[in-house]
């Protein structure tokens, strides 16, 4: 976190605004908790990326909660025009606040944790050309500046943020969404935890995706392990002796959640 602080302190002096990219499915867990302190007082926009994978009604509530947020999909371009309009307003405010117009384009920094889609957003904003702007007044030598499609400038600062989290649930949500590598987790346990969460919050989607019946009795009471085992039997994920292949089942559920095949799901609920 010391390195993160130093980088942000150094780079924020060079830019006019900051876009923070988070995962719309976990808009709290995928944010660095120090971001408010690090860029306090600067114009900023929170971008709920991968919104096509998130519960649409939950995303609307999160936007209302944050106030300065936009739902986007950096790969498809959804929400990018709205982002450009927001940036235009920030640029206009900047110009009106300066007595002597310098005609310098708005300069922007994008921050976000790994797997939040920051690189995809940079490619989208620059038209996948990522043209470097040369050294000239107002641009610090040695920094890479990219020209956005609307003529604004983007400071390329890849991978400077990683969330500091002590809550185990935050770690789990990041792992569910792929921000923590599967290799450092017990994949079977991780899959089971996700199934438990989905069985509680999105039971109909889970039942529809895996044609579940036995593990969802009429009472509605179920447990994650029975659901996981029924998924395995339905998909034929069995080891010799008809034993459940928990790892293969976990990989499948995690992959299908991350790709949106189970449905549009948000793992965090905005406060009332």
LOROBA-924759 format. One line per field, with one value per residue (C-alpha): residue in three letters; residue number from 1; x negated, y, z. Coordinates in steps of 0.001 Angstrom, whole numbers, plus 500000, padded with zeros to 6 digits. Each point is the difference from the previous one (the first is absolute). Example, Ala and Ser with C-alpha at 12.3 -4.5 7.8 and 13.67 -1.06 7.14 Angstrom:
2
type: [Ala:Ser]
seq: [1:2]
px: [487700:498630]
py: [495500:503440]
pz: [507800:499340]
This chain:
272
type: [Unk:Unk:Unk:Unk:Unk:Unk:Unk:Unk:Unk:Unk:Unk:Unk:Unk:Unk:Unk:Unk:Unk:Unk:Unk:Unk:Unk:Unk:Unk:Unk:Unk:Unk:Unk:Unk:Unk:Unk:Unk:Unk:Unk:Unk:Unk:Unk:Unk:Unk:Unk:Unk:Unk:Unk:Unk:Unk:Unk:Unk:Unk:Unk:Unk:Unk:Unk:Unk:Unk:Unk:Unk:Unk:Unk:Unk:Unk:Unk:Unk:Unk:Unk:Unk:Unk:Unk:Unk:Unk:Unk:Unk:Unk:Unk:Unk:Unk:Unk:Unk:Unk:Unk:Unk:Unk:Unk:Unk:Unk:Unk:Unk:Unk:Unk:Unk:Unk:Unk:Unk:Unk:Unk:Unk:Unk:Unk:Unk:Unk:Unk:Unk:Unk:Unk:Unk:Unk:Unk:Unk:Unk:Unk:Unk:Unk:Unk:Unk:Unk:Unk:Unk:Unk:Unk:Unk:Unk:Unk:Unk:Unk:Unk:Unk:Unk:Unk:Unk:Unk:Unk:Unk:Unk:Unk:Unk:Unk:Unk:Unk:Unk:Unk:Unk:Unk:Unk:Unk:Unk:Unk:Unk:Unk:Unk:Unk:Unk:Unk:Unk:Unk:Unk:Unk:Unk:Unk:Unk:Unk:Unk:Unk:Unk:Unk:Unk:Unk:Unk:Unk:Unk:Unk:Unk:Unk:Unk:Unk:Unk:Unk:Unk:Unk:Unk:Unk:Unk:Unk:Unk:Unk:Unk:Unk:Unk:Unk:Unk:Unk:Unk:Unk:Unk:Unk:Unk:Unk:Unk:Unk:Unk:Unk:Unk:Unk:Unk:Unk:Unk:Unk:Unk:Unk:Unk:Unk:Unk:Unk:Unk:Unk:Unk:Unk:Unk:Unk:Unk:Unk:Unk:Unk:Unk:Unk:Unk:Unk:Unk:Unk:Unk:Unk:Unk:Unk:Unk:Unk:Unk:Unk:Unk:Unk:Unk:Unk:Unk:Unk:Unk:Unk:Unk:Unk:Unk:Unk:Unk:Unk:Unk:Unk:Unk:Unk:Unk:Unk:Unk:Unk:Unk:Unk:Unk:Unk:Unk:Unk:Unk:Unk:Unk:Unk:Unk:Unk:Unk:Unk:Unk:Unk]
seq: [1:2:3:4:5:6:7:8:9:10:11:12:13:14:15:16:17:18:19:20:21:22:23:24:25:26:27:28:29:30:31:32:33:34:35:36:37:38:39:40:41:42:43:44:45:46:47:48:49:50:51:52:53:54:55:56:57:58:59:60:61:62:63:64:65:66:67:68:69:70:71:72:73:74:75:76:77:78:79:80:81:82:83:84:85:86:87:88:89:90:91:92:93:94:95:96:97:98:99:100:101:102:103:104:105:106:107:108:109:110:111:112:113:114:115:116:117:118:119:120:121:122:123:124:125:126:127:128:129:130:131:132:133:134:135:136:137:138:139:140:141:142:143:144:145:146:147:148:149:150:151:152:153:154:155:156:157:158:159:160:161:162:163:164:165:166:167:168:169:170:171:172:173:174:175:176:177:178:179:180:181:182:183:184:185:186:187:188:189:190:191:192:193:194:195:196:197:198:199:200:201:202:203:204:205:206:207:208:209:210:211:212:213:214:215:216:217:218:219:220:221:222:223:224:225:226:227:228:229:230:231:232:233:234:235:236:237:238:239:240:241:242:243:244:245:246:247:248:249:250:251:252:253:254:255:256:257:258:259:260:261:262:263:264:265:266:267:268:269:270:271:272]
px: [500000:497016:499098:503626:500095:496786:501151:503374:498447:497548:502474:502950:497995:499900:503695:503280:502310:500015:502143:500148:500995:501736:501905:503748:500633:497977:499860:498735:497614:498332:499085:496842:501164:497392:501172:502003:496951:497600:501976:502007:501248:499355:502762:500626:502416:500627:500508:501996:498425:501266:503513:501291:499191:501577:503594:501442:502271:497133:497759:502601:500129:496213:499893:502517:497961:496661:501377:496964:500123:500657:500758:497764:498767:496503:499926:503310:499826:503215:500009:496898:501914:501439:496456:498774:502851:499027:496387:501096:501781:496883:497928:502454:499861:496205:499944:502406:497961:496780:499680:497505:501125:497092:501926:498434:502235:501412:497535:501382:498709:501719:499570:501324:499076:498903:502793:502270:499728:497693:497911:503119:501274:496717:500150:503613:499307:496975:501616:497537:497247:498387:498082:497365:499967:496499:498224:501319:500893:502255:498937:497439:497081:499913:503729:502045:502989:502619:502359:503669:502475:501407:496563:499578:496856:499738:497106:499224:499395:500637:500371:499462:502849:500817:502615:498956:502502:500215:503593:500067:503249:498302:497305:502625:501907:496802:499178:503508:499547:496493:498004:498071:498436:501673:496600:499606:503459:501522:502153:502518:500627:500213:502564:502017:500079:501224:502699:501174:500236:501868:502354:500924:500209:500636:501577:502139:497027:498031:502901:500597:496349:499394:503526:500013:502888:498867:497895:502774:502928:503401:499049:497367:497405:496805:496292:497131:498475:503147:500356:496379:500404:503164:498243:497199:502418:501965:496815:498426:497077:499344:496834:499601:502403:502611:498125:500652:497306:500206:497129:501434:503415:498504:498048:503151:502196:497319:499369:503701:500591:497100:501172:503618:501379:501827:501553:499449:498906:498829:498348:500301:503154:499998:500986:503657]
py: [500000:502321:499684:500634:503180:501287:499311:501650:503028:500356:499504:501956:503223:499465:499428:501893:497085:496361:497098:497106:496663:497409:496780:500652:496604:500983:503806:500266:497048:500941:503514:501009:501229:502770:501568:502756:501092:499707:502140:502123:503212:498938:499648:496274:497529:496485:497567:496844:497818:496609:501300:497517:497237:501735:500086:503033:501064:499768:502064:502775:500036:500143:502946:501797:499170:501241:503022:500478:496580:498669:496457:498955:497035:500847:497176:500733:503772:500251:503217:501467:502861:500911:499968:502347:502398:499976:500692:502855:501598:499656:501558:502892:500588:499963:502545:502365:499836:501087:503704:499534:497232:497666:497876:496921:496921:498352:497545:496828:497167:496622:497848:496573:496635:497059:498452:503025:500707:503014:498920:499377:503459:501627:498196:501070:503660:500152:498077:497169:502102:501084:502806:501525:503776:501463:502172:503532:502626:498629:496408:498507:498386:496226:499538:498340:502042:498529:501972:499191:500010:503354:501636:499821:498494:496883:499214:496311:498704:496242:497897:502623:499028:496876:499877:499774:497686:498283:498757:496376:500647:502682:497492:497429:502430:500999:496329:499234:502704:498898:502837:497458:497093:496620:498431:501606:498905:496630:499858:497492:502087:503182:498438:498745:503473:501511:497359:500715:503701:499449:497460:502646:503119:498707:496551:500152:500788:497155:497576:501034:499799:496537:498546:499451:498358:497684:502519:502641:498416:501647:501477:502106:498966:498681:499796:500749:496547:498222:502532:499508:496228:500180:502289:497442:497148:502008:500878:496556:501278:496696:498128:496205:498445:502697:502433:503699:501958:503113:501827:499659:501062:503039:501032:499733:502069:502663:500243:500184:502634:502122:499763:500842:496623:499526:503464:503632:499876:502558:498710:503160:501843:503807:501385:500916]
pz: [500000:500530:496310:499038:502067:498466:496439:500496:501694:497133:497168:501348:499708:496230:499320:500194:500805:501032:498835:502421:498469:502143:499316:499882:501610:503096:499970:503574:500208:496698:501145:501803:503420:499972:496743:501691:501963:497069:497539:502397:498425:496408:497395:499667:498491:501263:497124:500700:497332:498815:500622:497407:502516:502992:501219:498208:502851:502485:497710:499863:503790:500246:497579:502167:503086:498648:498148:497753:498330:496503:498852:497117:498014:498823:497464:498232:500489:502005:502035:498345:498349:503404:501404:497255:500841:503682:499063:497725:502960:502159:497207:499710:503761:499838:497164:501765:503194:498297:499214:497197:497700:499258:497496:501549:499646:503087:501489:501541:502182:500264:503090:500821:501432:497828:497911:500405:496265:500173:497003:497924:500889:498996:496650:499520:500818:497716:497147:500582:498496:503259:498266:502222:500349:499724:502541:500040:502612:502711:499450:502318:498213:500306:500478:497279:498905:497683:497786:500464:497114:501130:500140:503774:501473:502100:502320:499700:503519:499836:503088:502665:502278:501916:502740:503593:501610:503337:499720:498829:498112:497915:499066:499048:497772:498227:499480:498685:497342:499038:501555:502074:498136:500386:500610:503429:501160:500825:496888:501355:503129:497917:497670:502951:501568:496726:499648:503556:499220:496720:501580:502560:497801:496448:500414:496853:497774:501540:499578:496401:498969:501452:499851:503743:501798:502776:501937:499991:501885:500227:503371:498265:502573:498475:500633:497657:500105:498831:497170:498987:499947:497920:497496:499763:499350:497438:498103:500385:502067:501711:500921:500052:502470:499302:502251:499543:498160:502169:498285:496510:501270:501734:496879:497900:502315:500439:496261:499199:502663:498728:496402:500860:498910:503305:499700:500909:503617:502553:503158:502099:500970:500234:503386:500388]
